[in-house]
């Protein structure tokens, strides 16, 4: 769930709240498309998520950004996104700050979840 493609989808379907929060009710989360992944992909995504959490806890933004980028690349592949589609997703999230590492692996704050 902590990937650029799913943040893009959330922005399309979830209700936004004051101060830039999104509402993560089951009605918004349940229909999220989760592509099938191999055991190797699941294991790698799990390793990366743990590494991201550790990097965020240490305040290591550079390592966090590297791991998040790898997560995104795996998820792009799982969604069969084309090289033309990836920049569209990334460019739509960048001005909103959703490409910032804090948005996915730190406790949410109004600064991290703009609508």
C-alpha positions as CSV (number, residue, x, y, z in Angstrom):
1,X,0.0,0.0,0.0
2,X,2.9,2.4,0.6
3,X,3.7,3.1,-3.0
4,X,3.3,5.9,-5.5
5,X,0.7,4.1,-7.6
6,X,-1.6,3.4,-4.6
7,X,-1.2,7.0,-3.3
8,X,-2.3,8.2,-6.7
9,X,-5.4,5.9,-6.6
10,X,-6.2,7.0,-3.0
11,X,-6.2,10.7,-4.2
12,X,-8.7,9.8,-6.8
13,X,-11.2,7.9,-4.6
14,X,-10.8,8.9,-1.0
15,X,-12.4,11.8,0.7
16,X,-10.0,14.6,1.7
17,X,-10.4,16.2,5.1
18,X,-9.3,19.5,6.6
19,X,-5.6,20.1,6.9
20,X,-4.9,17.8,4.0
21,X,-5.8,14.5,5.6
22,X,-7.3,11.7,3.7
23,X,-10.1,9.5,5.0
24,X,-9.1,5.9,5.0
25,X,-12.5,4.3,5.6
26,X,-13.0,0.6,4.5
27,X,-15.1,1.8,1.6
28,X,-12.0,3.5,0.1
29,X,-9.4,0.9,1.1
30,X,-11.3,-2.3,0.3
31,X,-11.5,-1.7,-3.5
32,X,-7.8,-0.8,-3.9
33,X,-6.3,-3.0,-6.6
34,X,-3.5,-5.1,-5.2
35,X,-1.8,-6.9,-8.0
36,X,-0.6,-10.5,-7.5
37,X,3.0,-10.8,-6.5
38,X,5.4,-13.6,-6.4
39,X,6.8,-14.9,-3.1
40,X,10.1,-13.3,-4.0
41,X,8.4,-9.9,-4.7
42,X,6.5,-10.1,-1.4
43,X,9.6,-11.0,0.5
44,X,11.6,-8.1,-1.1
45,X,8.7,-5.6,-0.4
46,X,8.6,-6.7,3.2
47,X,12.4,-6.3,3.6
48,X,12.2,-2.8,2.0
49,X,9.2,-1.8,4.2
50,X,11.2,-2.8,7.3
51,X,14.3,-1.0,6.0
52,X,12.2,2.1,5.3
53,X,10.7,2.1,8.8
54,X,14.2,1.8,10.3
55,X,15.6,4.6,8.1
56,X,12.6,6.8,9.1
57,X,13.2,6.1,12.8
58,X,16.8,7.1,12.4
59,X,15.9,10.2,10.4
60,X,18.0,8.9,7.4
61,X,16.0,10.6,4.6
62,X,18.5,9.6,1.9
63,X,18.3,5.8,2.6
64,X,14.6,6.1,3.0
65,X,14.2,7.7,-0.4
66,X,16.3,5.0,-2.0
67,X,14.2,2.2,-0.5
68,X,11.0,3.9,-1.4
69,X,12.1,4.3,-4.9
70,X,12.8,0.6,-5.1
71,X,9.4,-0.2,-3.6
72,X,7.8,2.0,-6.3
73,X,9.7,0.3,-9.1
74,X,8.5,-3.1,-7.9
75,X,4.9,-1.9,-7.7
76,X,5.1,-0.2,-11.1
77,X,6.2,-3.6,-12.5
78,X,3.4,-5.5,-10.7
79,X,0.8,-3.1,-12.1
80,X,2.4,-3.5,-15.6
81,X,2.8,0.3,-15.9
82,X,4.5,1.5,-19.0
83,X,7.5,3.9,-19.0
84,X,5.1,6.6,-20.2
85,X,2.6,6.0,-17.3
86,X,5.1,6.1,-14.5
87,X,6.1,9.8,-14.9
88,X,2.4,10.8,-15.1
89,X,1.9,9.2,-11.7
90,X,5.1,10.6,-10.2
91,X,4.5,14.1,-11.5
92,X,1.0,14.2,-10.2
93,X,2.2,13.3,-6.7
94,X,5.4,15.4,-6.6
95,X,3.7,18.9,-6.2
96,X,1.6,17.5,-3.4
97,X,4.5,16.3,-1.4
98,X,3.4,12.7,-1.6
99,X,6.8,11.7,-2.9
100,X,8.3,12.8,0.4
101,X,9.5,9.9,2.5
102,X,7.7,11.1,5.6
103,X,4.4,10.5,3.8
104,X,4.6,6.8,3.9
105,X,6.8,5.6,6.7
106,X,6.4,8.2,9.4
107,X,3.5,9.1,11.5
108,X,1.1,11.1,9.4
109,X,0.9,14.8,9.9
110,X,-0.8,17.6,8.0
111,X,2.6,18.3,6.3
112,X,2.8,14.8,4.9
113,X,-0.7,14.2,3.5
114,X,-1.8,17.2,1.5
115,X,-5.0,16.8,-0.4
